[in-house]
Amino acid sequence: MNPPPDVRTNNFSGWLTLAGAMLAYGGMCGNVTYAFGVFLPSMSETFGWGRQVLSGPYTLFIIIGGMLGPLAGFTIARFGARKNIVAGNIIASLGLLFMSQVGEVWHVYLFFGVMGGLGLAFSEFLPVTTVINHWFIKRRSLALGFLFASGGVGGFFLPPLISALITSFGWRWTWVCLAVIHLLFGVVLAGLLIRNKPEDDGQFPDGHTSQAAFDLSEPFAKSLVYSTTQDWQLRDALRTPALWILLSMFSVILFTTTMLTTHQVAYLQDMKYSPMISATALGLMLGMSILGRLLSGVLGMRFDGRYLAAVFMVCLGLGLVFLMNARGIFFVYLYSILTGIGFGGMIVLLPNVMGAYFGRTHFSRIVGWTTPVVALASAMGPMLAGFLYDNTGSYFLPFTIAALLSFGCGALAFFARPPQAKQ
């Protein structure tokens, strides 16, 4: 039996929506998430605040961004992802602007920790993946690959630009520049381009010309990778082992990568590598995550997600093994390459698999209720590594824990089978 003709409309708005989502997500990563650490030394020097003092607002930023996931999921379902993205980025832009005027520590907690955290919750991962999940089915993984690659690009290019601006204009004016950039890309352009659902514009997922054409394409879409034909309710999804396995893998990924981005440079300097090599290894890891994101997007259209997850988790674990045995520069860069590919691949893969397993309608609520767990795991990584280092004088134990968890999730991935709906 041959598949039906792959007829699609020329007026499909999904790719413009993807472009808008990329601007919103890449801007949030580059202007906010990865930017704070670049300002930390200058602000610490200006006020005489310790690095630990200024780490608190960033931890609050992550926690608020995750703990408000259920509320963000509800508002996305109620008002649409586009309004959430615009409103969240307005709040984030104001927070960046107000950061130029800080004079007390509590100002940083309020403007970055709280306002930035609100922007993270309402305008980053959850709403942009919800938008992509509505517009793309067969090409979901490819679209998510491009989406998350924009975050890697923002994290790769924005920090050096921010550093140059701080050197030229000072950290206060640089916060103002970031606020303007974020308002332009994350609010104005993203707001103009993004549309919530294809049905709102009389269109259909993947650009099909009619509901009949879309329905006819479904059996052939499933011949390569699984995609549910049902929309799961939140309460039913929470009862499936697959959701908790996916949640475990996501938690381990963020637990490990936040640990590494916080402590890897210090660890390599303890190993007698130069500050330049140590920082370059971190930049290479984030750069290679772009490749991992694109690979995951392409491969996700042809291979079962749980098998790809096993490969990416093993890559992450192997990267950690090489880091713990980095006796030569070759092993340092091998760590960066494997870890970057594993991290980037999983960041794309997990929302793709969740959309394929649980459908479009309640995606934001299902993912929203899982984000508090993921956020706590993300915040625990750096804290646990710091605590164990202070008590043992070594990063061996926290890195070993992260490696074992990664390998364990690689094996666990094989059990993340598509859930079967109750008849």
Secondary structure as the mmCIF struct_conf table of DSSP 4:
data_model
#
loop_
_struct_conf.conf_type_id
_struct_conf.id
_struct_conf.beg_label_comp_id
_struct_conf.beg_label_asym_id
_struct_conf.beg_label_seq_id
_struct_conf.end_label_comp_id
_struct_conf.end_label_asym_id
_struct_conf.end_label_seq_id
HELX_LH_PP_P HELX_LH_PP_P1 ASN A 2 PRO A 5
STRN STRN1 ARG A 8 ARG A 8
TURN_TY1_P TURN_TY1_P1 ASN A 10 ASN A 11
HELX_RH_AL_P HELX_RH_AL_P1 GLY A 14 MET A 28
HELX_RH_PI_P HELX_RH_PI_P1 CYS A 29 THR A 33
TURN_TY1_P TURN_TY1_P2 TYR A 34 ALA A 35
HELX_RH_AL_P HELX_RH_AL_P2 PHE A 36 PHE A 47
TURN_TY1_P TURN_TY1_P3 GLY A 48 GLY A 48
HELX_RH_AL_P HELX_RH_AL_P3 ARG A 51 MET A 67
TURN_TY1_P TURN_TY1_P4 LEU A 68 LEU A 68
HELX_RH_AL_P HELX_RH_AL_P4 GLY A 69 PHE A 79
HELX_RH_AL_P HELX_RH_AL_P5 ALA A 81 MET A 99
TURN_TY1_P TURN_TY1_P5 SER A 100 GLN A 101
BEND BEND1 GLU A 104 GLU A 104
HELX_RH_AL_P HELX_RH_AL_P6 VAL A 105 VAL A 108
HELX_RH_PI_P HELX_RH_PI_P2 TYR A 109 VAL A 114
HELX_RH_AL_P HELX_RH_AL_P7 MET A 115 SER A 123
BEND BEND2 GLU A 124 GLU A 124
HELX_RH_AL_P HELX_RH_AL_P8 PHE A 125 TRP A 135
BEND BEND3 ILE A 137 ILE A 137
TURN_TY1_P TURN_TY1_P6 LYS A 138 ARG A 139
HELX_RH_AL_P HELX_RH_AL_P9 ARG A 140 PHE A 169
HELX_RH_AL_P HELX_RH_AL_P10 TRP A 171 HIS A 182
HELX_RH_PI_P HELX_RH_PI_P3 LEU A 183 LEU A 189
HELX_RH_AL_P HELX_RH_AL_P11 ALA A 190 LEU A 193
BEND BEND4 ASN A 196 ASN A 196
HELX_RH_3T_P HELX_RH_3T_P1 PRO A 198 ASP A 201
TURN_TY1_P TURN_TY1_P7 GLY A 202 GLY A 202
HELX_RH_3T_P HELX_RH_3T_P2 PRO A 205 GLY A 207
STRN STRN2 HIS A 208 HIS A 208
BEND BEND5 THR A 209 SER A 210
HELX_RH_AL_P HELX_RH_AL_P12 GLN A 211 ALA A 221
TURN_TY1_P TURN_TY1_P8 LYS A 222 LEU A 224
BEND BEND6 VAL A 225 VAL A 225
BEND BEND7 THR A 229 GLN A 230
HELX_RH_AL_P HELX_RH_AL_P13 LEU A 234 ALA A 237
TURN_TY1_P TURN_TY1_P9 LEU A 238 ARG A 239
HELX_RH_AL_P HELX_RH_AL_P14 PRO A 241 ASP A 270
TURN_TY1_P TURN_TY1_P10 MET A 271 LYS A 272
HELX_RH_AL_P HELX_RH_AL_P15 PRO A 275 LEU A 299
TURN_TY1_P TURN_TY1_P11 GLY A 300 ARG A 302
BEND BEND8 PHE A 303 PHE A 303
HELX_RH_AL_P HELX_RH_AL_P16 GLY A 305 MET A 324
TURN_TY1_P TURN_TY1_P12 ASN A 325 ASN A 325
BEND BEND9 GLY A 328 GLY A 328
HELX_RH_AL_P HELX_RH_AL_P17 ILE A 329 PHE A 358
BEND BEND10 ARG A 360 ARG A 360
TURN_TY1_P TURN_TY1_P13 THR A 361 HIS A 362
HELX_RH_AL_P HELX_RH_AL_P18 PHE A 363 THR A 392
BEND BEND11 GLY A 393 GLY A 393
BEND BEND12 TYR A 395 TYR A 395
HELX_RH_AL_P HELX_RH_AL_P19 PHE A 396 LEU A 412
HELX_RH_3T_P HELX_RH_3T_P3 ALA A 413 PHE A 415
HELX_LH_PP_P HELX_LH_PP_P2 ARG A 417 LYS A 422
#
